Amino acid sequence: MDQRRFSLRNLRDFGFGKQTMEHMIQETTSDFIQELKKKLGTPIDLHERFSIVVVSALWRIAAGEKLSQNDPKILELLDKLKV
């Protein structure tokens, strides 16, 4: 129960449940769709693409910095997370 309270309190500080977070998620989703449209007709590794979207959204929440889906920071971070 304490962990739940802690999590909710901290997520609210990042904008959880507010219009700003909803807008950020919609913007990230729109960027993702645009990236998929660019790759139309070619094979796409959806696992990797979804990972990039998730890391991008989390980075924006935690660091307050918007990174493009092809930003070297995100790609490097994902590379380091691979086991």
DSSP file (Angstrom, degrees, kcal/mol; ACC not computed):
  #  RESIDUE AA STRUCTURE BP1 BP2  ACC     N-H-->O    O-->H-N    N-H-->O    O-->H-N    TCO  KAPPA ALPHA  PHI   PSI    X-CA   Y-CA   Z-CA
    1    1 A M     >        0   0    0      0, 0.0     4,-2.2     0, 0.0     5,-0.2   0.000 360.0 360.0 360.0 -40.7    0.0    0.0    0.0
    2    2 A D  H  >  +     0   0    0      1,-0.2     4,-2.6     2,-0.2     5,-0.2   0.883 360.0  51.6 -64.1 -37.9    2.8    2.4    0.8
    3    3 A Q  H  > S+     0   0    0      2,-0.2     4,-2.9     1,-0.2    -1,-0.2   0.893 108.4  51.7 -65.8 -38.7    4.5    1.7   -2.5
    4    4 A R  H  > S+     0   0    0      2,-0.2     4,-2.7     1,-0.2     5,-0.2   0.940 111.6  46.1 -62.9 -46.9    1.2    2.4   -4.3
    5    5 A R  H  X S+     0   0    0     -4,-2.2     4,-2.6     2,-0.2     5,-0.2   0.925 113.5  49.5 -60.9 -45.4    0.9    5.8   -2.5
    6    6 A F  H  X S+     0   0    0     -4,-2.6     4,-2.4     2,-0.2     5,-0.2   0.935 112.5  47.9 -58.2 -48.0    4.5    6.7   -3.2
    7    7 A S  H  X S+     0   0    0     -4,-2.9     4,-2.8     1,-0.2     5,-0.2   0.936 113.5  46.0 -61.3 -48.5    4.1    5.8   -6.9
    8    8 A L  H  X S+     0   0    0     -4,-2.7     4,-2.2     1,-0.2    -1,-0.2   0.901 112.1  51.3 -63.3 -41.2    0.9    7.7   -7.4
    9    9 A R  H  X S+     0   0    0     -4,-2.6     4,-1.4    -5,-0.2    -1,-0.2   0.932 114.7  42.6 -61.9 -45.0    2.3   10.8   -5.5
   10   10 A N  H  X S+     0   0    0     -4,-2.4     4,-1.1    -5,-0.2    -2,-0.2   0.876 111.8  53.5 -72.2 -36.5    5.4   10.8   -7.7
   11   11 A L  H  <>S+     0   0    0     -4,-2.8     5,-2.8    -5,-0.2     3,-0.4   0.888 105.6  55.0 -63.7 -37.3    3.6   10.2  -10.9
   12   12 A R  H ><5S+     0   0    0     -4,-2.2     3,-1.3     1,-0.2    -1,-0.2   0.880 102.2  57.3 -62.3 -36.5    1.3   13.1  -10.2
   13   13 A D  H 3<5S+     0   0    0     -4,-1.4    -1,-0.2     1,-0.3    -2,-0.2   0.830 106.5  49.7 -61.8 -30.9    4.4   15.3   -9.8
   14   14 A F  T 3<5S-     0   0    0     -4,-1.1    -1,-0.3    -3,-0.4    -2,-0.2   0.478 131.8 -93.7 -85.9  -3.3    5.3   14.2  -13.4
   15   15 A G  T X 5 +     0   0    0     -3,-1.3     3,-2.2    -4,-0.4     6,-0.6   0.538  62.6 168.5 106.3   7.4    1.8   15.1  -14.6
   16   16 A F  T 3 <S+     0   0    0     -5,-2.8    -1,-0.2     1,-0.3     3,-0.1  -0.325  73.3  13.6 -57.7 128.6    0.1   11.7  -14.4
   17   17 A G  T 3  S+     0   0    0      1,-0.3    -1,-0.3     2,-0.1     2,-0.3   0.516 105.6 112.9  84.4   5.0   -3.6   12.2  -14.8
   18   18 A K  S <> S-     0   0    0     -3,-2.2     4,-1.8     1,-0.1     3,-0.4  -0.701  79.8-112.7-108.3 162.4   -3.3   15.7  -16.2
   19   19 A Q  H  > S+     0   0    0     -2,-0.3     4,-2.8     1,-0.2     5,-0.2   0.833 113.6  62.0 -60.2 -34.0   -4.0   17.1  -19.6
   20   20 A T  H  > S+     0   0    0      1,-0.2     4,-2.2     2,-0.2    -1,-0.2   0.904 105.2  45.5 -63.3 -40.7   -0.3   17.8  -20.2
   21   21 A M  H  > S+     0   0    0     -6,-0.6     4,-2.5    -3,-0.4    -1,-0.2   0.904 112.2  51.7 -69.3 -39.8    0.6   14.1  -19.9
   22   22 A E  H  X S+     0   0    0     -4,-1.8     4,-2.4    -7,-0.2    -2,-0.2   0.924 110.9  48.2 -61.0 -43.5   -2.3   13.1  -22.1
   23   23 A H  H  X S+     0   0    0     -4,-2.8     4,-2.5     1,-0.2    -1,-0.2   0.905 110.5  51.9 -62.8 -41.4   -1.1   15.6  -24.7
   24   24 A M  H  X S+     0   0    0     -4,-2.2     4,-2.4     2,-0.2    -2,-0.2   0.899 110.4  47.8 -62.8 -41.7    2.5   14.3  -24.4
   25   25 A I  H  X S+     0   0    0     -4,-2.5     4,-2.5     2,-0.2    -1,-0.2   0.905 112.0  49.5 -67.1 -41.5    1.3   10.7  -25.0
   26   26 A Q  H  X S+     0   0    0     -4,-2.4     4,-2.4     2,-0.2    -2,-0.2   0.896 112.0  48.8 -63.7 -39.7   -0.8   11.7  -28.0
   27   27 A E  H  X S+     0   0    0     -4,-2.5     4,-2.3     2,-0.2    -2,-0.2   0.911 111.7  48.5 -66.1 -42.8    2.1   13.6  -29.5
   28   28 A T  H  X S+     0   0    0     -4,-2.4     4,-2.1     2,-0.2    -2,-0.2   0.903 112.3  49.5 -63.6 -41.5    4.5   10.6  -28.9
   29   29 A T  H  X S+     0   0    0     -4,-2.5     4,-2.4     2,-0.2    -2,-0.2   0.900 109.6  51.2 -63.9 -41.9    1.9    8.3  -30.5
   30   30 A S  H  X S+     0   0    0     -4,-2.4     4,-2.2     2,-0.2    -2,-0.2   0.908 109.6  49.9 -62.2 -42.3    1.5   10.7  -33.5
   31   31 A D  H  X S+     0   0    0     -4,-2.3     4,-2.1     1,-0.2    -1,-0.2   0.902 110.0  52.0 -61.2 -40.9    5.3   10.7  -34.0
   32   32 A F  H  X S+     0   0    0     -4,-2.1     4,-2.2     1,-0.2    -2,-0.2   0.913 108.7  49.6 -62.2 -44.5    5.3    6.9  -33.8
   33   33 A I  H  X S+     0   0    0     -4,-2.4     4,-2.3     1,-0.2    -1,-0.2   0.901 109.4  52.0 -62.7 -41.5    2.6    6.7  -36.5
   34   34 A Q  H  X S+     0   0    0     -4,-2.2     4,-1.6     1,-0.2    -1,-0.2   0.899 109.0  50.3 -62.4 -40.2    4.6    9.1  -38.7
   35   35 A E  H  X S+     0   0    0     -4,-2.1     4,-0.9     1,-0.2    -2,-0.2   0.899 110.4  49.9 -64.4 -40.2    7.7    6.9  -38.3
   36   36 A L  H >< S+     0   0    0     -4,-2.2     3,-0.6     1,-0.2    -2,-0.2   0.895 107.3  54.2 -64.8 -39.3    5.7    3.8  -39.3
   37   37 A K  H >< S+     0   0    0     -4,-2.3     3,-1.2     1,-0.2    -1,-0.2   0.856 103.1  56.9 -63.5 -34.4    4.3    5.5  -42.4
   38   38 A K  H 3< S+     0   0    0     -4,-1.6    -1,-0.2     1,-0.2    -2,-0.2   0.800 108.5  47.8 -64.6 -27.7    7.9    6.3  -43.5
   39   39 A K  T X< S+     0   0    0     -4,-0.9     3,-2.3    -3,-0.6    -1,-0.2   0.305  79.7 143.8 -97.3   8.2    8.7    2.6  -43.4
   40   40 A L  T <  S+     0   0    0     -3,-1.2    -3,-0.1     1,-0.3    -4,-0.0  -0.204  70.0  19.8 -52.2 132.0    5.5    1.5  -45.3
   41   41 A G  T 3  S+     0   0    0      1,-0.3    -1,-0.3     0, 0.0    -4,-0.0   0.398 108.5  92.7  88.8  -2.9    6.3   -1.5  -47.6
   42   42 A T  S <  S-     0   0    0     -3,-2.3    -1,-0.3     1,-0.0     2,-0.1  -0.904  86.8 -94.2-120.2 152.4    9.5   -2.5  -45.7
   43   43 A P        -     0   0    0      0, 0.0     2,-0.4     0, 0.0    -3,-0.0  -0.378  42.3-162.7 -63.7 140.2    9.9   -5.0  -42.9
   44   44 A I        -     0   0    0     -2,-0.1     2,-1.3     4,-0.0     3,-0.1  -0.988  22.0-135.6-129.0 133.5    9.7   -3.4  -39.4
   45   45 A D     >  -     0   0    0     -2,-0.4     4,-2.3     1,-0.2     3,-0.2  -0.742  24.3-174.1 -84.5  94.5   10.9   -4.8  -36.1
   46   46 A L  H  > S+     0   0    0     -2,-1.3     4,-3.0     1,-0.2     5,-0.3   0.832  78.5  60.5 -64.3 -32.4    7.9   -3.7  -34.1
   47   47 A H  H  > S+     0   0    0      1,-0.2     4,-1.9     2,-0.2    -1,-0.2   0.945 110.0  41.7 -58.9 -46.9    9.4   -4.9  -30.8
   48   48 A E  H  > S+     0   0    0     -3,-0.2     4,-2.2     2,-0.2    -2,-0.2   0.917 114.4  51.3 -66.3 -43.4   12.3   -2.4  -31.3
   49   49 A R  H  X S+     0   0    0     -4,-2.3     4,-2.0     1,-0.2    -2,-0.2   0.910 111.2  47.6 -62.8 -42.6   10.0    0.4  -32.5
   50   50 A F  H  X S+     0   0    0     -4,-3.0     4,-2.5     1,-0.2    -1,-0.2   0.888 109.8  53.9 -65.4 -37.8    7.7    0.0  -29.5
   51   51 A S  H  X S+     0   0    0     -4,-1.9     4,-2.7    -5,-0.3     5,-0.2   0.910 107.7  50.5 -61.0 -42.0   10.7    0.0  -27.2
   52   52 A I  H  X S+     0   0    0     -4,-2.2     4,-2.5     1,-0.2    -1,-0.2   0.914 110.5  49.3 -62.5 -43.1   11.9    3.2  -28.7
   53   53 A V  H  X S+     0   0    0     -4,-2.0     4,-2.4     2,-0.2    -2,-0.2   0.923 112.6  47.0 -63.1 -44.7    8.5    4.8  -28.2
   54   54 A V  H  X S+     0   0    0     -4,-2.5     4,-2.7     2,-0.2     5,-0.2   0.936 114.2  46.2 -64.5 -47.2    8.3    3.7  -24.6
   55   55 A V  H  X S+     0   0    0     -4,-2.7     4,-2.8     1,-0.2     5,-0.2   0.900 112.0  52.7 -62.9 -39.9   11.8    4.9  -23.7
   56   56 A S  H  X S+     0   0    0     -4,-2.5     4,-2.1    -5,-0.2    11,-0.2   0.926 111.6  45.2 -60.6 -45.8   11.1    8.2  -25.5
   57   57 A A  H  X S+     0   0    0     -4,-2.4     4,-2.1     2,-0.2    -2,-0.2   0.919 114.6  47.6 -65.5 -44.2    8.0    8.7  -23.5
   58   58 A L  H  X S+     0   0    0     -4,-2.7     4,-3.0     1,-0.2     5,-0.3   0.895 110.4  52.7 -64.7 -39.3    9.6    7.8  -20.2
   59   59 A W  H  X>S+     0   0    0     -4,-2.8     4,-3.3    -5,-0.2     6,-0.7   0.917 109.4  49.4 -60.8 -42.7   12.6   10.0  -21.0
   60   60 A R  H  X5S+     0   0    0     -4,-2.1     4,-1.0    -5,-0.2    -1,-0.2   0.886 113.9  45.5 -65.4 -38.1   10.3   12.9  -21.6
   61   61 A I  H  <5S+     0   0    0     -4,-2.1    -2,-0.2     2,-0.2    -1,-0.2   0.944 122.3  35.6 -68.2 -47.8    8.5   12.3  -18.3
   62   62 A A  H  <5S+     0   0    0     -4,-3.0    -2,-0.2    -5,-0.2    -3,-0.2   0.900 132.7  24.8 -76.3 -42.6   11.6   11.8  -16.3
   63   63 A A  H  <5S-     0   0    0     -4,-3.3    -3,-0.2    -5,-0.3    -2,-0.2   0.622  91.9-131.0-101.3 -15.2   14.0   14.3  -17.9
   64   64 A G     << +     0   0    0     -4,-1.0     2,-0.5    -5,-0.7    -4,-0.2   0.703  68.6 122.4  72.2  18.1   11.5   16.8  -19.4
   65   65 A E        -     0   0    0     -6,-0.7     2,-0.5     2,-0.0    -1,-0.2  -0.956  57.4-140.4-119.0 127.5   13.3   16.6  -22.7
   66   66 A K        -     0   0    0     -2,-0.5     2,-0.4    -3,-0.1    -9,-0.1  -0.754  22.0-172.1 -88.3 125.5   11.6   15.5  -25.9
   67   67 A L        -     0   0    0     -2,-0.5    -7,-0.1   -11,-0.2    -8,-0.0  -0.909  24.5-114.9-115.4 144.2   13.8   13.3  -28.1
   68   68 A S    >   -     0   0    0     -2,-0.4     3,-1.7     1,-0.1     6,-0.2  -0.316  31.3-109.2 -70.8 162.1   13.1   12.2  -31.6
   69   69 A Q  T 3  S+     0   0    0      1,-0.3    -1,-0.1     5,-0.1   -13,-0.1   0.666 121.0  46.7 -67.9 -15.8   12.5    8.5  -32.2
   70   70 A N  T 3  S+     0   0    0      4,-0.1    -1,-0.3     5,-0.0    -2,-0.1   0.216  80.6 135.8-108.2  13.4   15.8    8.3  -34.1
   71   71 A D    <>  -     0   0    0     -3,-1.7     4,-2.0     1,-0.1     3,-0.5  -0.402  59.0-133.1 -65.0 133.4   17.8   10.3  -31.5
   72   72 A P  H  > S+     0   0    0      0, 0.0     4,-2.8     0, 0.0     5,-0.2   0.806 103.6  62.7 -57.8 -30.5   21.2    8.6  -30.8
   73   73 A K  H  > S+     0   0    0      2,-0.2     4,-2.3     1,-0.2     5,-0.2   0.936 107.4  42.1 -60.3 -46.2   20.6    9.0  -27.0
   74   74 A I  H  > S+     0   0    0     -3,-0.5     4,-2.7    -6,-0.2     5,-0.2   0.932 115.3  49.1 -66.8 -45.8   17.5    6.7  -27.2
   75   75 A L  H  X S+     0   0    0     -4,-2.0     4,-2.0     1,-0.2    -2,-0.2   0.894 113.0  47.8 -63.1 -39.5   19.2    4.2  -29.5
   76   76 A E  H  X S+     0   0    0     -4,-2.8     4,-2.2    -5,-0.2    -1,-0.2   0.915 111.4  50.5 -66.4 -42.7   22.3    4.1  -27.3
   77   77 A L  H  X S+     0   0    0     -4,-2.3     4,-1.5    -5,-0.2    -2,-0.2   0.924 111.6  47.5 -61.3 -45.2   20.2    3.6  -24.2
   78   78 A L  H  X S+     0   0    0     -4,-2.7     4,-1.0     1,-0.2    -1,-0.2   0.884 109.7  53.8 -63.8 -38.5   18.2    0.7  -25.8
   79   79 A D  H  < S+     0   0    0     -4,-2.0     3,-0.4     1,-0.2    -1,-0.2   0.892 108.6  49.0 -62.0 -40.1   21.5   -0.8  -27.0
   80   80 A K  H  < S+     0   0    0     -4,-2.2    -1,-0.2     1,-0.2    -2,-0.2   0.783 108.0  55.2 -70.5 -27.1   22.8   -0.8  -23.4
   81   81 A L  H  < S+     0   0    0     -4,-1.5    -1,-0.2    -5,-0.2    -2,-0.2   0.678  84.3 103.0 -80.0 -18.0   19.6   -2.4  -22.1
   82   82 A K     <        0   0    0     -4,-1.0    -3,-0.0    -3,-0.4    -4,-0.0  -0.423 360.0 360.0 -67.9 138.7   19.8   -5.3  -24.4
   83   83 A V              0   0    0     -2,-0.1    -1,-0.1     0, 0.0    -4,-0.0   0.380 360.0 360.0-108.2 360.0   21.0   -8.5  -22.8
